[in-house]
Amino acid sequence: MSEKIRKGFINVGAGQVHYRAAGSGPPIILLHDSPRSSVLHAPLVEHFSDHFTTIAIDTPGYGNSTALPSEPRPEIADFANALAETILSFGVERCPVYGFHTSSKILLEFAASHPERVAVAIMDGLSLPTGDTDHAFINSYMSPFKVTATGSYLAEEWTRIRDFQRWFPWFTKSKTTRMQMAQRDTKYMQDYSMDLFMAGPNFSDAYSAAMRYKAVPVVPTLSAPCVFMAREDDVLYAFLDALPDPLPKGSSIERLSPNRDAWKKRLGEIFTEHADFDGAEKFSPPDPLKNPLGGGMVTRGYVDTGHGQILVRRAGQGDSTPLVFLHDLPGSARADESYLKSLGRGRAAFGLDLPGCGDSDALEKIDAASYAAAVIAATGALGLDKFDLVANGLSTLIALTVAGQYGARVNRLVLDGVTLPDADLCAEMKVNYMPDLRLQMDGTHLHRGWHMLRDQSIQWPWYDGGIKATRKITPDIDPQALHTRLVDTLKQSNHAGDAITAALSADGRTALGQISTPTLVFKTDDDVRYQWADGAASALSNGTTLDRPADQAARALAVLSFLGR
């Protein structure tokens, strides 16, 4: 079949658009339904990659794409203009674009307002309701998404997602509103929940804008080639009969059977008819990390380590030694973006999502040496010959392995929450530290993850309810931060424990004796989580301790003071 899907970001104005792509040849672009992300089109990306550079983008506010400004509220025209900017940011003048359901309205407006950018616009499942906009319906259908301090929202949203597949509208549960369709499997429900949780408060932006959009008057204004299609098993199939007759020149209707193979074959024929094969070799997406966003924003991008992609967040710039940050486990560096920006004063600071975490690819071999090699490969891909290394929590074991095996590359080392369990505790943690996150149709895996992450700030190890495990600190249990870590833990639930397993395989105590790099070890005397700080600093040939500032900004200043230039 086709090559593996690769992921990327491109810079657009004051934000970024995330995409999945595969293949080579002329580019085609796929737009997803709301509140989904480009993961919805992963099968199509692979299918068409034999003949095209197939790109599925995350609509602004969905998946990993930056949201449009909330004031004034975004309308379909705003999403259409954002699509035009996205295509140009890819370096593409015009190409075939496919839109499904919600995004078919974005594509309709795009084709009407930017016809010069349209090789062909394929609108699959375009709804054409008549009458006034039912704002009461929109408000009920789009009830706000809100993270709660207790985690109760997880049950509420999981139930809503399940009901999306049962009734239309989902909030009216009756015999007449029950949809005749088989229950989706747990993997589908999990993917849907991750997309909704990623969108969060933005989940209704494009969705509600599509419901407000008046599509019928726009169709007669079209001048670009357009195809309106739907399969017979699509709930929006009947709207093909609501299209104006006659259609504008260059527009056509495709009524398709429920057969998905026939549907994909027809899509391929349309793409082939309109794609620019002559200019195909010119397509090469830009690398955002080489041209970071301004305005103090974090720029995201991927680097290829030879064993998969690693997601990198870049903040700051300057001539001081670049900094590499490793996040605590599980999760990703997304929850640490404000810290990363504070660290990026006068230097470039790079936060890596460790393999199998967040959006970074998993490794086949799960041990500390392999993870350290992946970190070194990522820094090499970033062009960092020498760097300062800052690590939090369990990732300190990965950092010790990096500094022990690749000491010439590490200028200075900062360990925040250094972990050095003895053999018995290490064996215990290998069994208990990562809870069972196997997907469950009742959604209980979500709550297991939530309480694991929440309890990390309350007791350590988090699963130990004994008095000696109590952390005598003010717990950091901000619900939004917990939500971010939960989503990035569950994105790859089958690999969520890989980095933990790798970290616990490290011989941190031996590594301490091998490291000559100047090292700062944060300590907190009354916190069991920091019980190894003094011993670690003593075992280092060039180690020092410092009381850990509770305030994040003050902690960043302390790190930068130690790192110097």
TAGI-V403099 format. One record per residue. N is the residue number from 0. SS is DSSP state (@ for helix, = for strand, . for the rest). OMEGA is omega as a letter, one per 40 degrees, with the letter a starting at -180 (NA if undefined). D_FIRST is the distance of its C-alpha to the first C-alpha in Angstrom with 2 decimals. Layout:
BEGIN
n=N ss=SS omega=OMEGA d_first=D_FIRST
n=N ss=SS omega=OMEGA d_first=D_FIRST
END
This chain:
BEGIN
n=0 ss=. omega=a d_first=0.00
n=1 ss=. omega=i d_first=3.76
n=2 ss=. omega=a d_first=6.87
n=3 ss=. omega=i d_first=9.14
n=4 ss=. omega=i d_first=11.51
n=5 ss== omega=a d_first=14.84
n=6 ss== omega=a d_first=18.15
n=7 ss== omega=i d_first=21.30
n=8 ss== omega=i d_first=24.73
n=9 ss== omega=i d_first=26.77
n=10 ss== omega=i d_first=30.54
n=11 ss== omega=i d_first=32.19
n=12 ss=. omega=a d_first=35.96
n=13 ss=. omega=a d_first=37.15
n=14 ss== omega=a d_first=33.85
n=15 ss== omega=i d_first=30.10
n=16 ss== omega=i d_first=27.01
n=17 ss== omega=a d_first=23.98
n=18 ss== omega=i d_first=20.44
n=19 ss== omega=a d_first=16.76
n=20 ss== omega=i d_first=14.56
n=21 ss== omega=i d_first=11.29
n=22 ss=. omega=i d_first=10.51
n=23 ss=. omega=a d_first=13.41
n=24 ss=. omega=a d_first=15.79
n=25 ss=. omega=a d_first=18.26
n=26 ss== omega=i d_first=18.41
n=27 ss== omega=a d_first=18.30
n=28 ss== omega=a d_first=19.74
n=29 ss== omega=i d_first=19.39
n=30 ss== omega=a d_first=22.48
n=31 ss=. omega=i d_first=22.82
n=32 ss=. omega=i d_first=25.60
n=33 ss=. omega=e d_first=28.43
n=34 ss=. omega=a d_first=28.94
n=35 ss=. omega=i d_first=25.22
n=36 ss=. omega=a d_first=23.12
n=37 ss=@ omega=i d_first=19.83
n=38 ss=@ omega=i d_first=18.25
n=39 ss=@ omega=a d_first=18.76
n=40 ss=@ omega=i d_first=16.11
n=41 ss=@ omega=i d_first=13.40
n=42 ss=@ omega=i d_first=11.32
n=43 ss=@ omega=i d_first=12.11
n=44 ss=@ omega=i d_first=11.43
n=45 ss=@ omega=a d_first=7.73
n=46 ss=@ omega=a d_first=7.83
n=47 ss=@ omega=a d_first=9.97
n=48 ss=. omega=i d_first=8.83
n=49 ss=. omega=a d_first=7.67
n=50 ss=. omega=a d_first=11.43
n=51 ss=. omega=i d_first=13.32
n=52 ss== omega=a d_first=14.37
n=53 ss== omega=a d_first=14.05
n=54 ss== omega=i d_first=16.84
n=55 ss== omega=a d_first=18.08
n=56 ss== omega=i d_first=21.62
n=57 ss=. omega=i d_first=24.05
n=58 ss=. omega=i d_first=27.15
n=59 ss=. omega=a d_first=30.30
n=60 ss=. omega=a d_first=31.69
n=61 ss=. omega=a d_first=28.49
n=62 ss=. omega=a d_first=25.94
n=63 ss=. omega=a d_first=26.79
n=64 ss=. omega=i d_first=28.29
n=65 ss=. omega=i d_first=32.03
n=66 ss=. omega=i d_first=34.07
n=67 ss=. omega=i d_first=36.25
n=68 ss=. omega=a d_first=39.98
n=69 ss=. omega=i d_first=41.44
n=70 ss=. omega=e d_first=44.71
n=71 ss=. omega=a d_first=44.98
n=72 ss=. omega=a d_first=42.40
n=73 ss=. omega=i d_first=39.22
n=74 ss=. omega=a d_first=38.88
n=75 ss=@ omega=i d_first=36.09
n=76 ss=@ omega=i d_first=37.44
n=77 ss=@ omega=i d_first=36.97
n=78 ss=@ omega=i d_first=33.30
n=79 ss=@ omega=i d_first=32.91
n=80 ss=@ omega=i d_first=34.68
n=81 ss=@ omega=i d_first=32.54
n=82 ss=@ omega=i d_first=29.41
n=83 ss=@ omega=i d_first=31.05
n=84 ss=@ omega=a d_first=31.82
n=85 ss=@ omega=a d_first=28.30
n=86 ss=@ omega=i d_first=26.81
n=87 ss=@ omega=i d_first=29.54
n=88 ss=@ omega=i d_first=28.97
n=89 ss=. omega=a d_first=25.43
n=90 ss=. omega=a d_first=27.28
n=91 ss=. omega=i d_first=26.11
n=92 ss=. omega=i d_first=28.88
n=93 ss=. omega=a d_first=27.16
n=94 ss== omega=i d_first=23.78
n=95 ss== omega=i d_first=22.43
n=96 ss== omega=i d_first=22.78
n=97 ss== omega=i d_first=21.83
n=98 ss== omega=a d_first=24.13
n=99 ss== omega=i d_first=24.28
n=100 ss=. omega=a d_first=27.69
n=101 ss=@ omega=a d_first=29.61
n=102 ss=@ omega=i d_first=27.66
n=103 ss=@ omega=i d_first=28.29
n=104 ss=@ omega=i d_first=31.90
n=105 ss=@ omega=a d_first=31.09
n=106 ss=@ omega=i d_first=29.20
n=107 ss=@ omega=a d_first=32.16
n=108 ss=@ omega=i d_first=34.59
n=109 ss=@ omega=a d_first=32.40
n=110 ss=@ omega=a d_first=32.28
n=111 ss=@ omega=a d_first=36.04
n=112 ss=@ omega=i d_first=37.11
n=113 ss=. omega=a d_first=34.68
n=114 ss=@ omega=a d_first=33.99
n=115 ss=@ omega=i d_first=33.64
n=116 ss=@ omega=a d_first=30.45
n=117 ss== omega=i d_first=28.79
n=118 ss== omega=i d_first=26.71
n=119 ss== omega=i d_first=26.13
n=120 ss== omega=a d_first=26.54
n=121 ss== omega=a d_first=24.75
n=122 ss== omega=a d_first=26.71
n=123 ss== omega=i d_first=25.26
n=124 ss=. omega=i d_first=28.04
n=125 ss=. omega=i d_first=30.96
n=126 ss=. omega=a d_first=34.03
n=127 ss=. omega=a d_first=37.35
n=128 ss=. omega=i d_first=40.13
n=129 ss=. omega=i d_first=43.69
n=130 ss=. omega=a d_first=46.76
n=131 ss=. omega=i d_first=47.48
n=132 ss=. omega=i d_first=45.11
n=133 ss=. omega=a d_first=45.67
n=134 ss=@ omega=i d_first=45.99
n=135 ss=@ omega=i d_first=47.12
n=136 ss=@ omega=a d_first=43.90
n=137 ss=@ omega=a d_first=41.83
n=138 ss=@ omega=i d_first=43.90
n=139 ss=@ omega=a d_first=43.42
n=140 ss=@ omega=a d_first=39.71
n=141 ss=. omega=i d_first=39.15
n=142 ss=. omega=a d_first=41.46
n=143 ss=. omega=i d_first=41.22
n=144 ss=. omega=a d_first=38.97
n=145 ss=. omega=i d_first=41.22
n=146 ss=. omega=a d_first=40.73
n=147 ss=. omega=a d_first=43.73
n=148 ss=. omega=a d_first=45.46
n=149 ss=. omega=a d_first=45.35
n=150 ss=. omega=a d_first=41.63
n=151 ss=. omega=a d_first=42.59
n=152 ss=@ omega=a d_first=40.18
n=153 ss=@ omega=i d_first=37.27
n=154 ss=@ omega=a d_first=38.60
n=155 ss=@ omega=a d_first=39.46
n=156 ss=@ omega=i d_first=36.09
n=157 ss=@ omega=i d_first=34.10
n=158 ss=@ omega=i d_first=36.39
n=159 ss=@ omega=a d_first=35.98
n=160 ss=@ omega=i d_first=32.18
n=161 ss=@ omega=a d_first=32.55
n=162 ss=@ omega=i d_first=35.11
n=163 ss=@ omega=a d_first=32.89
n=164 ss=. omega=a d_first=30.92
n=165 ss=. omega=a d_first=34.18
n=166 ss== omega=i d_first=36.66
n=167 ss=. omega=e d_first=36.90
n=168 ss=. omega=a d_first=38.62
n=169 ss=. omega=a d_first=37.82
n=170 ss=. omega=i d_first=41.39
n=171 ss=. omega=a d_first=43.01
n=172 ss=. omega=a d_first=42.54
n=173 ss=. omega=i d_first=44.00
n=174 ss=. omega=a d_first=43.46
n=175 ss=. omega=a d_first=42.86
n=176 ss=. omega=i d_first=40.36
n=177 ss== omega=i d_first=38.16
n=178 ss=. omega=a d_first=34.71
n=179 ss=. omega=i d_first=33.54
n=180 ss=. omega=a d_first=30.16
n=181 ss=. omega=i d_first=28.94
n=182 ss=. omega=i d_first=29.08
n=183 ss=. omega=i d_first=25.97
n=184 ss=. omega=a d_first=24.74
n=185 ss=@ omega=i d_first=25.79
n=186 ss=@ omega=i d_first=22.48
n=187 ss=@ omega=a d_first=22.67
n=188 ss=@ omega=i d_first=26.32
n=189 ss=@ omega=i d_first=25.73
n=190 ss=@ omega=i d_first=23.18
n=191 ss=@ omega=a d_first=25.73
n=192 ss=@ omega=i d_first=28.58
n=193 ss=@ omega=i d_first=27.05
n=194 ss=@ omega=i d_first=26.54
n=195 ss=@ omega=a d_first=30.10
n=196 ss=@ omega=i d_first=31.54
n=197 ss=@ omega=i d_first=29.94
n=198 ss=@ omega=i d_first=31.47
n=199 ss=@ omega=a d_first=34.70
n=200 ss=@ omega=i d_first=37.68
n=201 ss=@ omega=a d_first=35.49
n=202 ss=. omega=a d_first=33.55
n=203 ss=. omega=a d_first=35.81
n=204 ss=@ omega=a d_first=35.92
n=205 ss=@ omega=a d_first=33.45
n=206 ss=@ omega=a d_first=33.84
n=207 ss=@ omega=i d_first=37.62
n=208 ss=@ omega=i d_first=37.54
n=209 ss=@ omega=i d_first=35.47
n=210 ss=@ omega=i d_first=38.09
n=211 ss=@ omega=a d_first=40.85
n=212 ss=. omega=i d_first=39.27
n=213 ss=. omega=a d_first=40.85
n=214 ss=. omega=a d_first=38.09
n=215 ss=@ omega=a d_first=40.05
n=216 ss=@ omega=a d_first=42.36
n=217 ss=@ omega=a d_first=39.52
n=218 ss=@ omega=a d_first=37.72
n=219 ss=. omega=a d_first=40.53
n=220 ss=. omega=a d_first=40.46
n=221 ss=. omega=i d_first=36.94
n=222 ss=. omega=i d_first=36.71
n=223 ss=. omega=i d_first=33.03
n=224 ss=. omega=a d_first=30.49
n=225 ss== omega=i d_first=29.61
n=226 ss== omega=i d_first=27.85
n=227 ss== omega=a d_first=29.00
n=228 ss== omega=i d_first=26.80
n=229 ss== omega=i d_first=26.54
n=230 ss== omega=a d_first=25.41
n=231 ss=. omega=a d_first=28.32
n=232 ss=. omega=i d_first=27.57
n=233 ss=. omega=i d_first=27.81
n=234 ss=. omega=a d_first=31.21
n=235 ss=. omega=a d_first=31.57
n=236 ss=@ omega=a d_first=31.03
n=237 ss=@ omega=a d_first=34.82
n=238 ss=@ omega=i d_first=35.12
n=239 ss=@ omega=i d_first=33.80
n=240 ss=@ omega=a d_first=37.33
n=241 ss=@ omega=i d_first=38.89
n=242 ss=. omega=i d_first=37.58
n=243 ss=. omega=i d_first=40.44
n=244 ss=. omega=e d_first=41.30
n=245 ss=. omega=i d_first=41.05
n=246 ss=. omega=i d_first=38.10
n=247 ss=. omega=i d_first=38.36
n=248 ss=. omega=a d_first=37.39
n=249 ss=. omega=i d_first=33.70
n=250 ss== omega=a d_first=32.82
n=251 ss== omega=i d_first=31.51
n=252 ss== omega=i d_first=30.66
n=253 ss== omega=i d_first=27.61
n=254 ss== omega=a d_first=28.41
n=255 ss== omega=i d_first=25.34
n=256 ss=. omega=i d_first=25.16
n=257 ss=. omega=a d_first=23.80
n=258 ss=. omega=a d_first=20.73
n=259 ss=@ omega=i d_first=17.76
n=260 ss=@ omega=i d_first=15.48
n=261 ss=@ omega=i d_first=18.34
n=262 ss=@ omega=i d_first=18.71
n=263 ss=@ omega=i d_first=15.21
n=264 ss=@ omega=a d_first=15.72
n=265 ss=@ omega=i d_first=19.09
n=266 ss=@ omega=i d_first=18.01
n=267 ss=@ omega=i d_first=15.66
n=268 ss=@ omega=i d_first=18.71
n=269 ss=@ omega=i d_first=20.96
n=270 ss=@ omega=a d_first=18.88
n=271 ss=@ omega=a d_first=18.70
n=272 ss=@ omega=a d_first=22.43
n=273 ss=@ omega=a d_first=23.46
n=274 ss=. omega=a d_first=21.20
n=275 ss=. omega=a d_first=22.87
n=276 ss=. omega=a d_first=20.95
n=277 ss=. omega=a d_first=24.13
n=278 ss=. omega=a d_first=24.28
n=279 ss=@ omega=a d_first=20.64
n=280 ss=@ omega=a d_first=21.35
n=281 ss=@ omega=a d_first=24.01
n=282 ss=. omega=i d_first=21.87
n=283 ss=. omega=a d_first=22.16
n=284 ss=. omega=i d_first=22.93
n=285 ss=. omega=i d_first=26.19
n=286 ss=. omega=a d_first=26.68
n=287 ss=@ omega=a d_first=29.12
n=288 ss=@ omega=i d_first=30.44
n=289 ss=@ omega=i d_first=31.95
n=290 ss=. omega=a d_first=33.79
n=291 ss=. omega=i d_first=34.75
n=292 ss=. omega=i d_first=36.26
n=293 ss=. omega=i d_first=40.04
n=294 ss=. omega=i d_first=42.47
n=295 ss=. omega=a d_first=41.92
n=296 ss=. omega=i d_first=38.46
n=297 ss=. omega=i d_first=35.71
n=298 ss== omega=a d_first=32.72
n=299 ss== omega=i d_first=29.30
n=300 ss== omega=i d_first=26.35
n=301 ss== omega=i d_first=23.68
n=302 ss== omega=i d_first=23.86
n=303 ss== omega=a d_first=21.31
n=304 ss=. omega=a d_first=22.86
n=305 ss=. omega=i d_first=20.42
n=306 ss=. omega=a d_first=19.66
n=307 ss=. omega=a d_first=18.41
n=308 ss== omega=i d_first=20.10
n=309 ss== omega=i d_first=23.69
n=310 ss== omega=a d_first=25.35
n=311 ss== omega=i d_first=28.68
n=312 ss== omega=a d_first=31.68
n=313 ss== omega=i d_first=34.22
n=314 ss== omega=i d_first=37.84
n=315 ss=. omega=i d_first=40.86
n=316 ss== omega=a d_first=41.61
n=317 ss=. omega=a d_first=44.43
n=318 ss=. omega=a d_first=45.52
n=319 ss=. omega=a d_first=45.89
n=320 ss=. omega=a d_first=43.58
n=321 ss=. omega=a d_first=40.21
n=322 ss== omega=i d_first=39.64
n=323 ss== omega=a d_first=36.63
n=324 ss== omega=i d_first=36.77
n=325 ss== omega=a d_first=35.20
n=326 ss=. omega=i d_first=35.42
n=327 ss=. omega=a d_first=36.81
n=328 ss=. omega=e d_first=34.65
n=329 ss=. omega=i d_first=32.90
n=330 ss=. omega=a d_first=31.83
n=331 ss=. omega=i d_first=31.09
n=332 ss=@ omega=a d_first=33.17
n=333 ss=@ omega=a d_first=33.13
n=334 ss=@ omega=a d_first=36.33
n=335 ss=@ omega=a d_first=37.95
n=336 ss=@ omega=a d_first=37.49
n=337 ss=@ omega=i d_first=41.23
n=338 ss=@ omega=i d_first=42.05
n=339 ss=@ omega=i d_first=39.61
n=340 ss=@ omega=i d_first=41.37
n=341 ss=@ omega=i d_first=44.71
n=342 ss=@ omega=a d_first=43.55
n=343 ss=. omega=i d_first=42.40
n=344 ss== omega=i d_first=45.95
n=345 ss=. omega=a d_first=46.53
n=346 ss=. omega=i d_first=43.21
n=347 ss=. omega=i d_first=39.47
n=348 ss== omega=a d_first=38.33
n=349 ss== omega=i d_first=34.70
n=350 ss== omega=a d_first=33.61
n=351 ss== omega=i d_first=30.52
n=352 ss=. omega=a d_first=28.54
n=353 ss=. omega=a d_first=28.24
n=354 ss=. omega=a d_first=24.87
n=355 ss=. omega=a d_first=23.89
n=356 ss=. omega=i d_first=26.54
n=357 ss=. omega=a d_first=26.20
n=358 ss=. omega=i d_first=23.12
n=359 ss=. omega=i d_first=22.67
n=360 ss=. omega=i d_first=19.80
n=361 ss=. omega=i d_first=21.02
n=362 ss=. omega=i d_first=21.77
n=363 ss=. omega=a d_first=21.05
n=364 ss=. omega=a d_first=24.71
n=365 ss=. omega=i d_first=27.22
n=366 ss=. omega=a d_first=30.54
n=367 ss=@ omega=a d_first=32.84
n=368 ss=@ omega=i d_first=32.21
n=369 ss=@ omega=i d_first=28.44
n=370 ss=@ omega=i d_first=29.19
n=371 ss=@ omega=i d_first=31.88
n=372 ss=@ omega=i d_first=29.61
n=373 ss=@ omega=i d_first=27.13
n=374 ss=@ omega=i d_first=30.14
n=375 ss=@ omega=i d_first=31.25
n=376 ss=@ omega=i d_first=27.85
n=377 ss=@ omega=i d_first=27.85
n=378 ss=@ omega=i d_first=31.42
n=379 ss=@ omega=i d_first=30.63
n=380 ss=@ omega=i d_first=27.87
n=381 ss=. omega=i d_first=30.58
n=382 ss=. omega=a d_first=32.98
n=383 ss=. omega=i d_first=35.39
n=384 ss=. omega=i d_first=37.31
n=385 ss=. omega=a d_first=39.74
n=386 ss== omega=i d_first=39.74
n=387 ss== omega=a d_first=41.67
n=388 ss== omega=i d_first=39.91
n=389 ss== omega=a d_first=40.79
n=390 ss== omega=i d_first=39.52
n=391 ss== omega=i d_first=40.31
n=392 ss=. omega=a d_first=40.66
n=393 ss=. omega=i d_first=38.43
n=394 ss=@ omega=i d_first=36.49
n=395 ss=@ omega=i d_first=39.76
n=396 ss=@ omega=i d_first=38.76
n=397 ss=@ omega=a d_first=35.61
n=398 ss=@ omega=i d_first=37.90
n=399 ss=@ omega=i d_first=40.38
n=400 ss=@ omega=i d_first=37.72
n=401 ss=@ omega=a d_first=36.65
n=402 ss=@ omega=i d_first=40.31
n=403 ss=@ omega=a d_first=41.15
n=404 ss=@ omega=a d_first=38.41
n=405 ss=. omega=a d_first=38.08
n=406 ss=@ omega=a d_first=41.61
n=407 ss=@ omega=a d_first=41.92
n=408 ss=@ omega=a d_first=39.30
n=409 ss== omega=a d_first=41.04
n=410 ss== omega=i d_first=44.16
n=411 ss== omega=a d_first=45.38
n=412 ss== omega=i d_first=44.17
n=413 ss== omega=a d_first=44.88
n=414 ss== omega=a d_first=44.45
n=415 ss== omega=a d_first=44.93
n=416 ss=. omega=a d_first=45.14
n=417 ss=. omega=a d_first=44.73
n=418 ss=. omega=a d_first=43.86
n=419 ss=. omega=a d_first=45.25
n=420 ss=. omega=i d_first=45.35
n=421 ss=. omega=a d_first=47.10
n=422 ss=@ omega=a d_first=45.48
n=423 ss=@ omega=i d_first=46.59
n=424 ss=@ omega=i d_first=45.47
n=425 ss=@ omega=i d_first=42.14
n=426 ss=@ omega=i d_first=41.52
n=427 ss=@ omega=a d_first=42.61
n=428 ss=@ omega=i d_first=40.34
n=429 ss=@ omega=a d_first=37.28
n=430 ss=@ omega=a d_first=37.97
n=431 ss=@ omega=a d_first=39.21
n=432 ss=. omega=i d_first=38.05
n=433 ss=. omega=i d_first=34.73
n=434 ss=. omega=i d_first=35.39
n=435 ss=. omega=a d_first=33.16
n=436 ss=. omega=i d_first=30.73
n=437 ss=. omega=a d_first=28.67
n=438 ss=. omega=i d_first=28.05
n=439 ss=. omega=a d_first=30.88
n=440 ss=. omega=i d_first=31.31
n=441 ss=. omega=i d_first=34.84
n=442 ss=. omega=a d_first=33.71
n=443 ss=@ omega=i d_first=35.81
n=444 ss=@ omega=i d_first=33.15
n=445 ss=@ omega=a d_first=33.89
n=446 ss=@ omega=i d_first=37.55
n=447 ss=@ omega=i d_first=37.01
n=448 ss=@ omega=a d_first=35.17
n=449 ss=@ omega=a d_first=37.84
n=450 ss=@ omega=i d_first=40.77
n=451 ss=@ omega=a d_first=39.28
n=452 ss=@ omega=i d_first=38.94
n=453 ss=@ omega=a d_first=42.33
n=454 ss=@ omega=i d_first=44.11
n=455 ss=. omega=i d_first=43.01
n=456 ss=. omega=a d_first=45.67
n=457 ss=. omega=a d_first=48.27
n=458 ss== omega=a d_first=48.20
n=459 ss=. omega=e d_first=46.63
n=460 ss=. omega=a d_first=44.72
n=461 ss=. omega=a d_first=43.76
n=462 ss=. omega=a d_first=43.86
n=463 ss=. omega=a d_first=47.43
n=464 ss=. omega=a d_first=50.05
n=465 ss=. omega=a d_first=53.01
n=466 ss=@ omega=a d_first=55.68
n=467 ss=@ omega=a d_first=54.81
n=468 ss=@ omega=a d_first=51.27
n=469 ss== omega=i d_first=52.66
n=470 ss=. omega=a d_first=51.75
n=471 ss=. omega=a d_first=55.00
n=472 ss=. omega=i d_first=53.45
n=473 ss=. omega=a d_first=52.90
n=474 ss=. omega=i d_first=49.41
n=475 ss=. omega=a d_first=46.65
n=476 ss=. omega=i d_first=45.30
n=477 ss=. omega=a d_first=44.59
n=478 ss=@ omega=a d_first=42.48
n=479 ss=@ omega=i d_first=40.23
n=480 ss=@ omega=i d_first=39.48
n=481 ss=@ omega=i d_first=38.78
n=482 ss=@ omega=i d_first=36.46
n=483 ss=@ omega=a d_first=34.49
n=484 ss=@ omega=i d_first=34.17
n=485 ss=@ omega=a d_first=33.31
n=486 ss=@ omega=a d_first=30.42
n=487 ss=@ omega=i d_first=29.01
n=488 ss=@ omega=a d_first=29.55
n=489 ss=@ omega=i d_first=27.82
n=490 ss=. omega=i d_first=24.77
n=491 ss=. omega=a d_first=23.31
n=492 ss=. omega=i d_first=25.78
n=493 ss=. omega=i d_first=24.00
n=494 ss=. omega=a d_first=24.43
n=495 ss=. omega=a d_first=27.71
n=496 ss=. omega=a d_first=29.79
n=497 ss=@ omega=a d_first=27.84
n=498 ss=@ omega=i d_first=29.94
n=499 ss=@ omega=i d_first=33.08
n=500 ss=@ omega=i d_first=32.37
n=501 ss=@ omega=a d_first=31.76
n=502 ss=@ omega=a d_first=34.96
n=503 ss=@ omega=i d_first=37.02
n=504 ss=. omega=a d_first=35.98
n=505 ss=. omega=i d_first=37.73
n=506 ss=. omega=a d_first=41.19
n=507 ss=@ omega=a d_first=42.65
n=508 ss=@ omega=i d_first=46.22
n=509 ss=@ omega=a d_first=45.59
n=510 ss=@ omega=a d_first=43.63
n=511 ss=@ omega=a d_first=46.69
n=512 ss=@ omega=a d_first=48.79
n=513 ss=@ omega=a d_first=46.38
n=514 ss=. omega=i d_first=46.20
n=515 ss=. omega=a d_first=48.75
n=516 ss=. omega=i d_first=47.12
n=517 ss== omega=a d_first=49.50
n=518 ss== omega=i d_first=48.39
n=519 ss== omega=i d_first=49.48
n=520 ss== omega=i d_first=49.33
n=521 ss== omega=i d_first=50.00
n=522 ss== omega=i d_first=52.27
n=523 ss=. omega=a d_first=53.72
n=524 ss=. omega=a d_first=56.57
n=525 ss=. omega=a d_first=56.53
n=526 ss=. omega=a d_first=52.77
n=527 ss=@ omega=i d_first=51.50
n=528 ss=@ omega=a d_first=48.07
n=529 ss=@ omega=a d_first=49.75
n=530 ss=. omega=a d_first=51.71
n=531 ss=. omega=a d_first=50.31
n=532 ss=@ omega=a d_first=50.92
n=533 ss=@ omega=i d_first=54.31
n=534 ss=@ omega=i d_first=53.34
n=535 ss=@ omega=a d_first=50.20
n=536 ss=@ omega=a d_first=52.23
n=537 ss=@ omega=a d_first=54.88
n=538 ss=@ omega=i d_first=52.42
n=539 ss=. omega=i d_first=51.09
n=540 ss=. omega=a d_first=53.04
n=541 ss=. omega=a d_first=52.79
n=542 ss== omega=i d_first=52.21
n=543 ss== omega=i d_first=54.01
n=544 ss== omega=i d_first=53.98
n=545 ss== omega=i d_first=54.47
n=546 ss== omega=a d_first=55.12
n=547 ss=. omega=i d_first=52.02
n=548 ss=. omega=i d_first=52.80
n=549 ss=. omega=i d_first=51.79
n=550 ss=. omega=a d_first=51.25
n=551 ss=@ omega=a d_first=47.84
n=552 ss=@ omega=i d_first=49.27
n=553 ss=@ omega=i d_first=51.99
n=554 ss=@ omega=i d_first=49.52
n=555 ss=@ omega=i d_first=47.47
n=556 ss=@ omega=i d_first=50.75
n=557 ss=@ omega=i d_first=51.60
n=558 ss=@ omega=a d_first=48.28
n=559 ss=@ omega=i d_first=48.73
n=560 ss=@ omega=i d_first=52.34
n=561 ss=@ omega=a d_first=51.29
n=562 ss=@ omega=a d_first=48.56
n=563 ss=. omega=a d_first=50.89
n=564 ss=. omega=NA d_first=49.54
END
